[in-house]
Amino acid sequence: MDLTQGTHEEKNSRAKKMMLWFGIISLIMSFAGWTSAFVVSSSRPDWLKEFVLPNAFIISTVVILISSVTFILAKRALKSANHKATMLWLVATLVLGCVFIYNQFSGFRQIIDLGYNFTGPTSNITMSYIYLIAIVHILHVVVGLICLLVVIYNHFKQKYAKDNMLGLELAGTFWHFIDILWVYLFLFLYFVR
């Protein structure tokens, strides 16, 4: 396919989607580097081998998976021209994203209650990696929430229709990416010792 062909809107849409994928690929590389460093560092003598992730991280994983489903339902509702249901599912996704972040911080509280901090005399390399990986992911969820707020605002202003969903599609791609990324990170942190 010749990428120079098509209307201005089609070329603009392709360019925005491609830029999003470049960003996603760079994030994949970043998290691959951190998880690789986690594996390499696990041979250290001070590495915690028996640590189990707090239950709040399990709950947050379920919550973020549900949020992907609600985003899919929002897109389906928009394709059906059901604007009220679209708004309901978008707001539900936003709320679930906030619940995810709340559960992440609850997990951090549980880790701190066990006596492990990010830095200082009560920290160790294992916990520092877990904090780093989870906090950087939370920052990306915050970016996803900002995208959701923009999509909700644009939907309220009736800027989307079943033949004009670029903003919603871009936000959806990013949201599903950060959901899948967390599932990978959770499984990695849960099973890799």
FENVENCOR-V736751 format. One record per residue. N is the residue number from 1. RES is the residue in one letter. PHI is phi as a letter, one per 30 degrees, with the letter a starting at -180 (none if undefined). OMEGA is omega in degrees with one decimal (none if undefined). Layout:
# FENVENCOR-V736751
N,RES,PHI,OMEGA / N,RES,PHI,OMEGA
This chain:
# FENVENCOR-V736751
1,M,none,178.3 / 2,D,d,-176.4 / 3,L,d,178.1 / 4,T,d,-179.2 / 5,Q,d,175.4 / 6,G,j,179.6 / 7,T,d,177.6 / 8,H,e,-179.6 / 9,E,d,179.5 / 10,E,d,178.8 / 11,K,d,177.7 / 12,N,d,178.5 / 13,S,d,178.7 / 14,R,d,-178.9 / 15,A,d,-179.5 / 16,K,d,178.2 / 17,K,d,179.4 / 18,M,d,178.5 / 19,M,d,177.1 / 20,L,d,-179.3 / 21,W,d,173.9 / 22,F,d,177.9 / 23,G,d,180.0 / 24,I,d,179.3 / 25,I,d,178.5 / 26,S,d,176.3 / 27,L,d,177.0 / 28,I,e,179.7 / 29,M,d,179.3 / 30,S,d,-179.0 / 31,F,d,174.8 / 32,A,d,177.3 / 33,G,d,-179.8 / 34,W,d,179.3 / 35,T,d,174.5 / 36,S,d,177.8 / 37,A,d,176.8 / 38,F,d,-179.1 / 39,V,d,-179.2 / 40,V,d,-178.0 / 41,S,d,-177.0 / 42,S,d,177.0 / 43,S,d,179.5 / 44,R,d,-179.5 / 45,P,d,-179.5 / 46,D,c,-178.2 / 47,W,d,177.1 / 48,L,d,-177.8 / 49,K,c,-174.3 / 50,E,c,-177.8 / 51,F,d,177.2 / 52,V,c,179.2 / 53,L,d,178.4 / 54,P,d,179.5 / 55,N,d,179.8 / 56,A,d,177.7 / 57,F,d,175.6 / 58,I,d,178.9 / 59,I,d,-179.1 / 60,S,d,177.2 / 61,T,d,177.6 / 62,V,d,-178.5 / 63,V,d,-176.6 / 64,I,d,174.5 / 65,L,d,176.8 / 66,I,d,-179.9 / 67,S,d,175.1 / 68,S,d,178.3 / 69,V,d,-179.5 / 70,T,d,176.8 / 71,F,d,176.5 / 72,I,d,178.6 / 73,L,d,176.9 / 74,A,d,180.0 / 75,K,d,177.6 / 76,R,d,179.6 / 77,A,d,178.2 / 78,L,d,177.1 / 79,K,d,178.2 / 80,S,d,-179.1 / 81,A,i,177.0 / 82,N,c,-172.8 / 83,H,d,179.6 / 84,K,d,178.8 / 85,A,d,177.7 / 86,T,e,179.9 / 87,M,d,179.4 / 88,L,e,-178.3 / 89,W,d,176.8 / 90,L,d,178.1 / 91,V,d,177.4 / 92,A,d,177.6 / 93,T,d,178.4 / 94,L,d,179.7 / 95,V,d,179.4 / 96,L,d,175.2 / 97,G,d,177.3 / 98,C,d,177.2 / 99,V,d,176.4 / 100,F,e,-178.5 / 101,I,d,177.5 / 102,Y,e,-180.0 / 103,N,d,176.5 / 104,Q,d,179.5 / 105,F,d,172.7 / 106,S,d,176.2 / 107,G,d,176.2 / 108,F,d,179.2 / 109,R,d,178.5 / 110,Q,d,178.0 / 111,I,d,178.5 / 112,I,d,178.0 / 113,D,d,175.6 / 114,L,d,176.1 / 115,G,j,-179.1 / 116,Y,c,176.6 / 117,N,c,-179.5 / 118,F,d,179.2 / 119,T,b,176.9 / 120,G,j,-175.1 / 121,P,d,-179.8 / 122,T,c,178.2 / 123,S,c,169.8 / 124,N,b,-173.0 / 125,I,d,-179.8 / 126,T,d,-178.3 / 127,M,d,178.6 / 128,S,d,176.6 / 129,Y,d,-179.4 / 130,I,d,176.4 / 131,Y,e,-176.5 / 132,L,e,-177.5 / 133,I,d,-178.1 / 134,A,d,-178.3 / 135,I,d,178.1 / 136,V,d,176.5 / 137,H,d,178.3 / 138,I,e,177.9 / 139,L,d,177.9 / 140,H,d,174.2 / 141,V,d,176.9 / 142,V,d,175.9 / 143,V,d,176.8 / 144,G,d,177.9 / 145,L,d,176.4 / 146,I,d,176.2 / 147,C,e,178.4 / 148,L,d,177.9 / 149,L,d,177.7 / 150,V,d,179.2 / 151,V,d,179.0 / 152,I,d,178.5 / 153,Y,d,179.5 / 154,N,d,177.2 / 155,H,d,177.1 / 156,F,d,178.3 / 157,K,d,177.2 / 158,Q,h,178.5 / 159,K,d,-179.4 / 160,Y,c,172.8 / 161,A,b,-176.0 / 162,K,d,176.6 / 163,D,c,179.1 / 164,N,b,-174.8 / 165,M,b,-172.2 / 166,L,e,-179.1 / 167,G,e,178.5 / 168,L,d,179.3 / 169,E,d,178.8 / 170,L,d,178.9 / 171,A,d,179.0 / 172,G,d,178.3 / 173,T,e,180.0 / 174,F,d,-179.0 / 175,W,d,179.4 / 176,H,d,177.1 / 177,F,d,-178.0 / 178,I,d,174.4 / 179,D,d,179.6 / 180,I,d,178.2 / 181,L,e,-180.0 / 182,W,d,178.8 / 183,V,e,176.4 / 184,Y,e,-177.5 / 185,L,d,179.3 / 186,F,d,-179.8 / 187,L,d,177.8 / 188,F,d,-177.2 / 189,L,d,-178.9 / 190,Y,d,-173.2 / 191,F,c,-178.9 / 192,V,d,-179.2 / 193,R,c,none
